[in-house]
Amino acid sequence: MIHQYKLNGHNIVLDTYSGSVHVVDDLAYEIIADYEKASAEKIVTMLLDKYKDDSSISESDIRETIADIEELKNDGQLFTKDEYENLSLDLKKRKTYVKALCLNVAHTCNLSCDYCFASQGKYNGDRAIMSYEVGQKAIDYLLENSGHHRNLDIDFFGGEPLLAWKVVKQIVAYARSKEQEYKKKFRFTFTTNGMLLNDEVTEFLNQEMYNVVLSLDGRKEVHDRLRQTVNGKGSYDHIVPKFKEFVRKRGDQEYYVRGTYTRNNVDFTNDIFHIADLGFDKISMEPVICDPKEPYALTEEDLPEIYNQYEILAKEMIGRDEQGKGFTFYHYMLDLSEGPCIQKRITGCGSGTEYLAVTPWGELFPCHQFVGDEEYSMGNLWDGITQPGLQCQFKESNCYSKPECKDCWAKLYCSGGCPANALHATGSLVGTYDFSCDVFRKRVECSMMVKVDESIRAMEEQSS
């Protein structure tokens, strides 16, 4: 399967199943488009007729280009066949072990964000803080069910996990005390709105957390519109100085600033650039996922401008990088040479199998986006998985189990998409949320273009 597109002056050709990305001239781009639909002789005839008044293109040019394309095909870099569909069937039968838990340590929050999928941290239920006993049991559960996995991940999530600060520190200490005994290594991630950041918290997070996610939507007027305190006040002025100081002290350790864009700011690149101009160099900006009836919900009518914004972002990133002011955008972090293994590219995030969410009461869900939906309660920390049939549904959900993914060139980059988004949009885990797919494909195109541009500049620098 081939995907071709033009962006920022580059003719880009992706060979889906080999993962090869080619940058070609106009003649090769045109021949590749017709290569499987016509014989070599017919292509020569068509192009000679098309370019009969263009002396820069000769028959020998056309034939040499066709020969180059045939050589790439023979080398397995163009027009490769799908050899992974049968592998997807084998992956459904595989035995899986848990390697990551999302600990919802706080089902409560000190902000009242309108678009919060977790209903202001309550997940449509009671407010609660995870007890140390439940947190301890979660660590034990992960250790006992992690199998061959040596690196184990714990995400502290909410609500606002800083409202469970004492418990977080206790859980981290308990996990660290078990590493040597089990020969495992814990990596912790912490997501915070920043309202309660202080020197003590900063020191601990920078000492113990592998990654820290800081929630900021961008420009003050954009952020404060939907991310307000329970008293209706915007939070921008309170958190931005705290985030700046936190990142300064964090040094070169992992973090990223994560925002959400809505119909209120379809020009979201201005928010990304604002965040970058504040001094943050690791940024994520996600489209809102919400009830389509909400006034801030994104619609298909917004897609042309969303596409335009992603192109603006890609070009600006290239420009800033050339000026030594570059930043990382989470969704453009595409490794074209040593990306995820094919099993990961087929199965995706591992929700419901390798990754589970834990409520303050110890109930298990496929991931944090399913918490509160009792239909997707998978069990608990004491009894383990009590709904093995449900877990099998997640194991079988991948880019080969969805009919709509069959002819999609991006399927090995999204693994069939987010099961939670699919469920909420279509009512089925194997459904397809078309809007999300459209956005994802555009991001992949832009991220490939950025990588292509980086590679070309690197080669030019080496040759100069």
C-alpha positions as CSV (number, residue, x, y, z in Angstrom):
1,M,0.0,0.0,0.0
2,I,1.3,3.4,-1.0
3,H,0.4,6.9,0.3
4,Q,1.6,9.9,-1.6
5,Y,1.2,13.6,-0.7
6,K,2.8,17.0,-1.3
7,L,3.7,19.3,1.6
8,N,6.0,22.2,2.0
9,G,7.7,21.6,-1.3
10,H,8.3,17.9,-0.7
11,N,6.9,15.0,-2.7
12,I,6.6,12.3,-0.1
13,V,5.8,8.7,-0.7
14,L,5.1,6.2,2.1
15,D,5.2,2.5,1.6
16,T,2.9,1.4,4.4
17,Y,4.1,-2.2,5.1
18,S,7.8,-1.6,4.9
19,G,7.6,1.8,6.6
20,S,9.9,3.3,4.0
21,V,9.5,7.0,3.3
22,H,10.8,8.4,0.0
23,V,11.3,12.0,-1.2
24,V,11.0,12.0,-5.0
25,D,11.0,14.4,-7.9
26,D,7.8,15.2,-9.8
27,L,8.4,12.6,-12.5
28,A,8.9,9.7,-10.0
29,Y,5.9,11.0,-8.0
30,E,3.7,10.7,-11.1
31,I,5.1,7.3,-12.2
32,I,4.6,5.8,-8.7
33,A,0.9,6.9,-8.8
34,D,0.4,4.9,-12.0
35,Y,2.8,2.1,-11.5
36,E,0.3,-0.5,-10.3
37,K,-2.4,0.6,-12.7
38,A,-0.5,0.5,-16.0
39,S,2.3,-1.4,-17.7
40,A,5.7,0.3,-18.0
41,E,5.2,0.8,-21.7
42,K,1.9,2.4,-21.2
43,I,3.3,4.7,-18.6
44,V,6.1,5.7,-21.0
45,T,3.6,6.4,-23.8
46,M,1.3,8.4,-21.5
47,L,4.1,10.6,-20.1
48,L,5.8,11.2,-23.5
49,D,2.5,12.5,-24.7
50,K,1.9,14.6,-21.6
51,Y,5.4,16.1,-21.7
52,K,5.8,16.3,-25.5
53,D,6.4,20.1,-25.2
54,D,8.8,19.8,-22.3
55,S,12.3,19.2,-23.5
56,S,13.5,18.6,-19.9
57,I,11.8,15.1,-19.8
58,S,13.0,12.5,-22.2
59,E,12.1,8.9,-22.8
60,S,15.3,7.8,-21.2
61,D,14.5,9.8,-18.1
62,I,11.1,8.1,-17.8
63,R,12.6,4.6,-18.3
64,E,15.4,5.2,-15.8
65,T,12.9,6.4,-13.3
66,I,10.8,3.3,-13.8
67,A,13.9,1.1,-13.4
68,D,14.7,2.9,-10.1
69,I,11.1,2.2,-8.9
70,E,11.4,-1.4,-9.8
71,E,14.6,-1.7,-8.0
72,L,13.1,-0.2,-4.8
73,K,10.2,-2.7,-5.2
74,N,12.5,-5.6,-5.5
75,D,14.4,-4.4,-2.4
76,G,11.2,-4.4,-0.4
77,Q,10.9,-0.6,-0.1
78,L,8.0,0.1,-2.4
79,F,4.7,-1.7,-3.1
80,T,5.4,-4.3,-0.4
81,K,2.7,-6.8,0.5
82,D,0.9,-7.0,3.9
83,E,2.6,-9.8,5.8
84,Y,1.1,-8.8,9.2
85,E,-2.5,-9.8,9.0
86,N,-1.8,-13.4,10.1
87,L,0.4,-12.0,12.9
88,S,-2.6,-10.1,14.2
89,L,-4.4,-13.3,14.5
90,D,-1.6,-14.8,16.6
91,L,-1.4,-11.7,18.8
92,K,-5.1,-12.3,19.8
93,K,-4.0,-15.7,21.3
94,R,-1.0,-14.3,23.1
95,K,-0.7,-14.4,26.9
96,T,-0.4,-10.9,28.2
97,Y,1.0,-9.5,31.4
98,V,0.3,-6.2,33.1
99,K,3.1,-3.7,32.8
100,A,1.4,-0.4,33.6
101,L,-1.3,0.9,36.0
102,C,-3.0,4.3,36.0
103,L,-3.7,5.0,39.7
104,N,-6.7,7.3,40.0
105,V,-5.5,8.5,43.4
106,A,-8.0,11.4,43.6
107,H,-11.5,11.3,42.3
108,T,-11.8,15.0,43.1
109,C,-10.3,18.2,41.7
110,N,-9.6,21.8,42.7
111,L,-10.6,23.0,39.2
112,S,-13.9,22.7,37.4
113,C,-13.0,22.4,33.7
114,D,-16.0,22.4,31.5
115,Y,-14.7,19.8,29.0
116,C,-13.3,17.3,31.7
117,F,-14.1,13.8,30.6
118,A,-13.9,12.8,34.2
119,S,-16.8,15.0,35.3
120,Q,-14.5,17.4,37.2
121,G,-12.6,14.5,38.6
122,K,-15.5,12.6,40.1
123,Y,-16.0,10.2,37.2
124,N,-19.8,10.5,37.6
125,G,-19.5,9.1,41.1
126,D,-18.5,10.0,44.6
127,R,-15.5,12.1,45.5
128,A,-12.7,10.0,47.0
129,I,-9.0,9.8,47.8
130,M,-7.2,6.4,47.4
131,S,-6.1,5.0,50.7
132,Y,-2.5,3.8,51.2
133,E,-3.8,0.2,51.6
134,V,-5.4,0.3,48.1
135,G,-2.2,1.9,46.7
136,Q,-0.1,-0.8,48.3
137,K,-2.4,-3.5,46.9
138,A,-2.1,-2.0,43.5
139,I,1.7,-2.2,43.6
140,D,1.5,-5.8,44.8
141,Y,-1.0,-6.6,42.0
142,L,1.3,-5.2,39.3
143,L,4.4,-7.0,40.7
144,E,2.5,-10.3,40.8
145,N,1.0,-10.0,37.3
146,S,3.9,-8.4,35.4
147,G,5.4,-11.6,34.2
148,H,8.6,-11.0,32.2
149,H,8.3,-7.2,32.2
150,R,11.1,-5.6,34.1
151,N,10.2,-1.9,33.7
152,L,6.8,-1.2,35.3
153,D,4.9,2.1,34.8
154,I,2.7,3.8,37.3
155,D,0.7,6.9,36.3
156,F,-0.6,9.1,39.1
157,F,-3.9,10.5,37.8
158,G,-7.1,12.1,38.9
159,G,-8.9,14.4,39.3
160,E,-6.0,16.2,40.7
161,P,-3.4,13.8,42.2
162,L,-1.8,16.5,44.4
163,L,-5.0,16.3,46.5
164,A,-3.7,12.8,47.5
165,W,-0.1,14.0,48.0
166,K,0.5,12.0,51.2
167,V,-0.7,8.8,49.6
168,V,1.4,9.4,46.5
169,K,4.6,9.6,48.5
170,Q,3.7,6.5,50.5
171,I,2.9,4.5,47.3
172,V,6.2,5.6,45.7
173,A,8.2,4.6,48.8
174,Y,6.5,1.2,49.0
175,A,7.1,0.5,45.3
176,R,10.8,1.5,45.6
177,S,11.1,-0.9,48.6
178,K,10.0,-3.8,46.4
179,E,12.3,-3.2,43.4
180,Q,15.3,-5.2,44.5
181,E,13.2,-8.1,45.8
182,Y,11.3,-8.5,42.5
183,K,14.1,-7.3,40.2
184,K,11.8,-4.7,38.7
185,K,12.2,-1.0,38.0
186,F,9.3,1.4,38.5
187,R,8.8,4.5,36.4
188,F,6.4,7.0,37.6
189,T,4.4,9.6,35.7
190,F,2.4,12.4,37.3
191,T,-0.3,14.6,35.7
192,T,-1.1,17.9,37.5
193,N,-3.0,21.1,36.9
194,G,-0.4,22.9,38.9
195,M,-2.6,24.6,41.5
196,L,-0.8,23.0,44.4
197,L,2.7,23.0,43.1
198,N,5.3,24.2,45.7
199,D,8.9,23.7,46.6
200,E,8.4,20.4,48.5
201,V,6.2,18.9,45.7
202,T,8.7,20.1,43.0
203,E,11.6,18.5,44.7
204,F,9.9,15.2,45.2
205,L,8.5,15.0,41.6
206,N,11.9,15.9,40.2
207,Q,13.5,13.2,42.3
208,E,11.0,10.4,41.7
209,M,9.0,11.0,38.5
210,Y,10.2,9.7,35.2
211,N,7.8,12.1,33.5
212,V,5.5,15.0,34.6
213,V,2.6,16.3,32.6
214,L,1.6,19.9,33.2
215,S,-1.9,21.0,32.1
216,L,-2.0,24.3,30.2
217,D,-4.3,25.1,27.3
218,G,-2.3,28.1,25.9
219,R,-3.1,31.8,25.8
220,K,-4.6,33.2,29.0
221,E,-8.0,33.9,27.5
222,V,-8.2,30.4,26.0
223,H,-7.0,28.6,29.1
224,D,-9.2,30.6,31.5
225,R,-12.3,30.2,29.5
226,L,-12.7,26.4,30.3
227,R,-10.1,25.8,33.1
228,Q,-11.5,27.6,36.1
229,T,-11.5,27.1,39.8
230,V,-14.6,25.9,41.6
231,N,-15.2,29.7,42.3
232,G,-15.2,30.5,38.6
233,K,-11.8,32.1,38.4
234,G,-9.3,31.4,35.7
235,S,-6.2,29.5,36.7
236,Y,-3.7,30.8,34.2
237,D,-2.0,33.5,36.3
238,H,-1.7,31.1,39.2
239,I,-0.1,28.1,37.5
240,V,2.1,29.6,34.8
241,P,4.7,31.0,37.2
242,K,4.7,27.6,39.1
243,F,5.2,25.7,35.8
244,K,8.1,27.9,34.8
245,E,9.8,27.4,38.1
246,F,9.1,23.7,38.1
247,V,10.6,23.2,34.6
248,R,13.6,25.3,35.4
249,K,14.4,23.1,38.4
250,R,13.6,19.9,36.5
251,G,16.5,20.5,34.1
252,D,16.8,17.9,31.3
253,Q,14.4,15.4,32.8
254,E,11.2,14.4,30.9
255,Y,8.1,16.5,31.1
256,Y,5.6,18.0,28.7
257,V,2.9,20.7,28.8
258,R,-0.4,19.2,27.7
259,G,-3.3,21.3,26.4
260,T,-6.7,20.7,24.9
261,Y,-8.1,22.7,21.9
262,T,-11.8,23.1,21.3
263,R,-14.0,25.0,18.8
264,N,-13.2,28.1,20.8
265,N,-9.6,28.0,19.6
266,V,-9.4,26.2,16.3
267,D,-6.4,28.4,15.7
268,F,-4.6,26.3,18.3
269,T,-1.2,26.7,16.8
270,N,-1.2,30.2,18.4
271,D,-1.6,28.5,21.8
272,I,1.2,26.1,21.0
273,F,3.5,28.9,20.0
274,H,2.4,30.9,23.1
275,I,3.4,27.9,25.3
276,A,6.7,27.6,23.5
277,D,7.4,31.4,23.9
278,L,6.8,31.0,27.6
279,G,9.9,28.8,27.6
280,F,8.4,25.3,27.5
281,D,10.1,23.1,24.8
282,K,8.0,19.9,25.2
283,I,4.4,20.4,24.2
284,S,1.2,18.4,23.5
285,M,-2.1,19.7,22.3
286,E,-5.1,17.4,21.9
287,P,-8.5,17.9,20.2
288,V,-11.3,17.9,22.8
289,I,-13.3,14.7,23.0
290,C,-16.8,15.5,24.3
291,D,-20.6,15.4,23.6
292,P,-21.1,16.8,20.1
293,K,-23.9,18.9,21.5
294,E,-21.5,21.0,23.6
295,P,-20.8,24.5,22.2
296,Y,-17.1,23.9,22.3
297,A,-17.2,20.5,20.4
298,L,-15.2,20.2,17.3
299,T,-17.0,19.1,14.1
300,E,-16.2,18.0,10.6
301,E,-16.7,21.6,9.5
302,D,-13.6,22.5,11.5
303,L,-11.4,19.9,9.7
304,P,-10.1,22.1,6.9
305,E,-8.8,24.7,9.4
306,I,-7.5,22.0,11.7
307,Y,-5.5,20.5,8.8
308,N,-4.2,24.0,8.0
309,Q,-3.2,24.5,11.6
310,Y,-1.2,21.3,11.7
311,E,0.6,22.4,8.5
312,I,1.3,25.9,10.0
313,L,2.7,24.1,13.1
314,A,5.0,21.8,11.1
315,K,6.4,24.7,9.0
316,E,6.9,26.9,12.1
317,M,8.7,24.1,13.9
318,I,11.1,23.8,11.1
319,G,11.7,27.5,11.1
320,R,12.3,27.7,14.8
321,D,14.6,24.7,14.7
322,E,16.7,26.4,12.1
323,Q,17.0,29.4,14.4
324,G,18.0,27.3,17.3
325,K,14.6,27.8,19.1
326,G,13.1,24.4,18.3
327,F,10.6,22.6,20.5
328,T,9.2,19.1,20.6
329,F,5.5,18.5,19.7
330,Y,4.3,15.2,21.2
331,H,2.3,14.1,18.1
332,Y,5.2,14.8,15.7
333,M,7.5,12.5,17.6
334,L,7.8,10.0,14.8
335,D,10.8,7.7,14.6
336,L,11.2,6.5,11.0
337,S,14.2,4.4,11.6
338,E,13.7,2.6,14.9
339,G,10.1,2.9,15.8
340,P,7.9,0.6,17.8
341,C,8.0,-3.2,17.1
342,I,5.4,-4.5,14.7
343,Q,3.5,-6.2,17.6
344,K,3.1,-2.8,19.3
345,R,2.1,-1.1,16.0
346,I,-0.7,-3.6,15.5
347,T,-2.0,-3.8,19.1
348,G,-1.5,-0.2,20.3
349,C,-1.6,1.0,23.9
350,G,-2.5,-2.3,25.5
351,S,-5.5,-0.9,27.4
352,G,-7.5,-3.7,29.1
353,T,-4.6,-6.2,28.8
354,E,-1.1,-4.7,29.6
355,Y,-2.5,-1.4,30.9
356,L,-5.3,-1.0,33.5
357,A,-6.7,1.9,35.6
358,V,-7.4,1.6,39.3
359,T,-10.1,3.6,41.1
360,P,-9.7,4.8,44.7
361,W,-11.6,1.7,45.8
362,G,-9.4,-0.7,43.9
363,E,-11.7,-1.4,41.0
364,L,-10.0,-2.2,37.7
365,F,-11.0,-0.6,34.3
366,P,-9.3,-0.9,30.9
367,C,-8.0,2.6,31.1
368,H,-8.8,5.9,32.8
369,Q,-11.3,6.9,30.1
370,F,-13.5,3.9,31.0
371,V,-13.5,4.6,34.7
372,G,-17.1,5.0,36.0
373,D,-18.7,3.0,33.2
374,E,-19.7,-0.2,35.1
375,E,-20.2,-2.1,31.9
376,Y,-16.4,-2.0,31.6
377,S,-15.5,-2.9,35.1
378,M,-13.0,-5.7,34.7
379,G,-12.6,-6.8,38.3
380,N,-10.6,-5.5,41.3
381,L,-7.2,-5.7,43.0
382,W,-8.3,-8.6,45.3
383,D,-10.1,-10.9,42.9
384,G,-8.1,-9.9,39.8
385,I,-9.8,-9.9,36.4
386,T,-13.3,-11.2,36.9
387,Q,-14.5,-10.5,33.3
388,P,-12.0,-12.4,31.1
389,G,-14.4,-12.2,28.2
390,L,-14.2,-8.4,28.4
391,Q,-10.4,-8.5,28.5
392,C,-10.5,-10.7,25.4
393,Q,-12.4,-8.0,23.5
394,F,-9.6,-5.6,24.2
395,K,-7.0,-8.2,23.2
396,E,-8.8,-8.7,19.9
397,S,-9.1,-4.9,19.2
398,N,-6.4,-3.8,16.8
399,C,-5.9,-2.3,13.4
400,Y,-6.8,-5.6,11.7
401,S,-10.0,-6.2,13.6
402,K,-11.7,-3.0,12.3
403,P,-13.1,-3.3,8.7
404,E,-12.7,0.5,8.2
405,C,-8.9,0.2,8.8
406,K,-8.4,-2.4,6.1
407,D,-7.4,0.1,3.4
408,C,-6.0,2.9,5.6
409,W,-2.4,3.8,5.0
410,A,-1.9,5.0,8.6
411,K,-3.2,1.9,10.4
412,L,0.3,0.8,11.5
413,Y,0.8,4.2,13.1
414,C,-2.4,4.4,15.1
415,S,-3.0,0.6,15.7
416,G,-6.7,1.1,15.0
417,G,-7.1,4.1,17.2
418,C,-8.2,4.6,20.8
419,P,-10.8,2.0,22.0
420,A,-12.4,4.6,24.4
421,N,-12.8,7.1,21.6
422,A,-14.3,4.4,19.4
423,L,-16.7,3.3,22.1
424,H,-17.9,6.8,23.0
425,A,-18.3,7.9,19.3
426,T,-19.8,4.7,17.9
427,G,-20.9,2.5,20.8
428,S,-18.4,-0.2,19.9
429,L,-14.8,-0.9,20.8
430,V,-14.2,-1.9,17.1
431,G,-16.0,1.1,15.7
432,T,-14.2,3.9,14.0
433,Y,-14.3,7.5,15.1
434,D,-13.9,9.2,11.7
435,F,-13.1,12.7,13.0
436,S,-10.2,11.3,15.1
437,C,-8.9,9.3,12.2
438,D,-8.9,12.3,9.9
439,V,-7.0,14.3,12.5
440,F,-4.5,11.5,13.1
441,R,-3.7,11.0,9.4
442,K,-3.0,14.7,9.0
443,R,-0.7,14.7,12.0
444,V,1.2,11.7,10.6
445,E,1.6,13.5,7.2
446,C,2.9,16.6,8.9
447,S,5.2,14.7,11.3
448,M,6.7,12.8,8.3
449,M,7.3,16.1,6.5
450,V,9.1,17.5,9.5
451,K,11.4,14.4,9.7
452,V,12.0,14.6,5.9
453,D,13.0,18.2,6.2
454,E,15.3,17.4,9.1
455,S,17.0,14.6,7.1
456,I,17.5,16.8,4.1
457,R,19.0,19.6,6.1
458,A,21.3,17.2,7.9
459,M,22.6,15.8,4.6
460,E,23.1,19.2,3.2
461,E,25.1,20.2,6.3
462,Q,27.3,17.1,5.9
463,S,28.0,17.8,2.3
464,S,28.8,21.5,2.8
